[in-house]
Amino acid sequence: MKTNPDFLRINFISKNRVLIERIRFYEKRDNYLNFLYSDEPVEENLTDMYVIPVENLSLLASSKARPETWLPVIAYGSSQLLRKAFLLGCADY
């Protein structure tokens, strides 16, 4: 995995267009964060980390986009699924 010291590439996975627009607001305020929005995880060479809804974590666990190197994953969603997220290997919630 090659990282760019000038910015952090984040694959933000969501089908919620309102949430994406809210995140874009913060993205514009910080040049260090570079978001790539998608409905499903992108291949590892396109991102430095994943941010994904907890209910979609299985997409990463079984995805060809995430083979051996295991980039950091931050899950988001209901606090009731917090335990599940960490058991599946999330770095943060």
C-alpha positions, 0 to 999 in steps of 0.5 A: 500500500502506497500512501500519500503524505499530503492527504488521506484517501478514504473510501466512504461507503454509503448509499445514503446521499444525504449523509454523503452531502453532509460529509462533503461539507467537512471534506471541503474544510480539510484538504488533508482528507480525500474521500472516494464515495461508493456503494461498495468497497473499492480496490485497495490501491485506490484507498488508504482506509474504509469507512463503512456502515456496520451492517455492510461489513460483510462486503469487506470481509468477503471482498476481493477488494480487500485481500491480504493487506487489511487496510484500516476500517471504521464502521458507523451505525447503530451502537447495538452493533458496536461489538459485532464491528470490533469482532469483525476487525474494525479499527474504530467505530 
